[in-house]
Amino acid sequence: MRSILLLVSSALCLAASAPAQRRGDLARWQRHAQNVTIVRDDWGIAHVYGKTDADAVFGMEYAQAEDDFNRIETNYLNALGRLAEAEGESAMYQDLRMKLFIDPDSLRAQYRSSPPWLRKLMDAFADGLNYFLYKHPEVKPRVITHFEPWMALSFTEGSIGGDIERINPRDLATLYGDSAGVSRTGDEDELDFDPSGSNGIAIAPRLAANHHALLWINPHTSFYFRSELQMVSDEGLNAYGAVTWGQFFIYQGFNATAGWMHTSSGVDNIDEFLETRPLRSRTITISFKTDTGMARKTFTVFYSQHGPIVRKEGDRLVSVSLMSSHVNALIQSYSRTKARDMAAFRRIMELHTNSSNNTVFADASGNIAYFHSNYIPRRDTSFDWTRPVDGSDRRTAYRGVLSFDETPNVVNPASGWVYNSNNWPWSAAGEGSSPKRESFPRYVETGTEETARGYHALRVLEGKTNWTMSSLTAAAFDSYLPAFERMLPPLIAAYDQLPATDTLKTKLAEPVAVLRGWDYRWGAESVPTAIAIFWGERVRRRVSRAAPADLLGSLAEAVDALNADFGTWRTPWGQVNRFQRINDDIAPHFDDAGPSIPVPFTASVWGSLAAFGARAYPNTKKWYGTSGNSFVAVVEFGDSVRARAITAGGESGAPQSLHFNDEAERYAVGNLRDVYFYRAQLVGHTEREYHP
């Protein structure tokens, strides 16, 4: 009996000591939870109210995890270089790319040395996710079963494609491994007909009907890339907008008196150096899933004084240098959400860590601005920085970044408006109000001509007055496709020059007649839109400058494809171009037999401001969208803030949820819904109110 009692006593002691840390965690989580109220509105969108900023962060992470934990975990698998642990060897070099820059030990040290207020937010970030996993044991993470505060430093900006993605994993495979043995390296080289990007527009009060500044927020991303929510605290936080899954700051959005919209920048802010020899080496081990369990591969990688060696050019090694100030980047991303006006926003920009983005800004004081990329290394202009430069030449050494005044920004222009659509800054405020290209070094912008969307934006903005939220929305959904106004006349001229006896003269007579009478505007019922896009894609796939025979041959192929896939070339665009959401897979599945809805707008490459990047799949004839307009909002700043918004599909990632696809019909026609920014506006529009 004595031995049994001793065993029981020993077991109880172990049981008491083992979960002590867990009990401490649980007590802390529960304190946070009691300080947080989550209000779900009638669209399922979370409005998170906390006593402190840390409470709000805890609650918003918990709410995001409720909506789509898989996307949160996947983002951190990418950010931490651990994707291969879930997806296998094919992701190994994508992980290696991340681990060249992300070292957990270094991030832990940076976390420990961070300002106390930022550590509290990072603690709350991890606590919110871990509390969700504790309360939802039915959720099975693929890899990350416990989040740590320092992990927030691995993912600090929110862009869909950060600077690091300019490094090709195939080059890493060639340099450090066996590229022939890798089926996928993370970045595919397929021809991209709808490059990711965004539109941002700000209108000054003097051009607005209500004399209030207006802001258009229109990121083009892969669908479901961000959550829409609001986070509020008693410490002055009150921000609404789009949050990249798992981050704890509003990436594109607004507070009560200011709003910001990020667009991908064309700035050349990544430097490559030709190295004579590396200065140091280190080993990196990648774990990856196999059919029989987990395996590991260790790489010896090399660094110069500039950064990691990422490829070879001829017989020279190439290193890369990019912005990697993790703590300041996270400070800037979070702090700008509390900026009350342009002066405060401008001060935060002095951190110079918003590297891959331009920003369109507006505030309640009536200020509007276009801020060009916030991180541009200062360089010797005698070098061509679009190519690797000699790393041993002292003139290529790092010399800091361009200041605000040295960058092509636009603040309160005479034109009364600013915009950006991933185009160059030289037309950001129209003729006479935009920066002059000759006033800046060439490396501040890589674009060589105005883009189709740029021309379109100028067309809908120049000379317009009496702007309202509704008219700005209508302008952003304007159906003009400027690319075809340029592309179609050579096709029609080529057709007119055909001999009457040519078989194409007869075959293409009716399609050409339809295109000849087209007004270059998309529409769900538009037959010429479908013909033009089927033709345009084939022209682009053949050659960049197509001869008349190529133009006509591509049209014949387009007609044949429409006939084969849809029974007639007279198929309206909306029967081809569809929105469908039947699962939440990150690589989605589509089915022609399943429900879908027509989408009238199209890919941004044709100059459509409202973008919908779609294509057919091996098992489909219809085209289904996966990118383009995602979170979209229009905001008016005055004595109070007013906003309308829409999200692709719906807020929840659970197919059984009412909010999985409840916004699809509105999304397809640009019918934005009211945003409930103030607590009083949620009265009568509340679906659920609870503590985490």
Protein Blocks (a to p, Z undefined) as FASTA:
>chain_A
ZZmmmmmmmmmmmmmmmmmmmmmmmmmmmmmmmmpccdddfkopacdddfblmlmmmmmm
mmmmmmommlmmmmmmmmnopmmmmnojklmmmmmmmmmmmcfklmmmmmmmpcfklmmm
mmmmmmmmmmmmmmmmmbccfklmcdcfklmmmomnopabdfklmpcfklmmmmmmcfkl
pfbghiacbdcfbdcddddddddfklpfklpacddddddddehkbccdddddfeopaced
dddehiacdfbdcdfkbccdddddfbdfbdcdddfbdfbdcddddddddfkbccdddddd
dddfkbccfbdehjbccdddddfbfklmmmmmmmmmmpcbfklmmmmmmnopafkbccdd
ddfkopacddddfbdcdddfkbcfkbccdfkbmklpcebjadfklpccdehifkopacde
hiafklmnoghiaccfklpcfklpcbfbdcfklmmmmmmmgopahiafklmmmmmmccbd
fklmmmmmmmmmmmmmpcfklmklmmmmmmmmmmmmpghiacfklmklmmmmmmmmmmmm
mpmbdcfklmmmmmmmmmmmmmmmnopakbcfklmmccddfbfcfbdcddfkbccdddfb
dcfklopabacdddddfkbmbdcdfbdjfbdcdddddfbdcdddddehiabfcfkbmklm
mmmmmmmnopacdddfbfklmgopafbdcdZZ
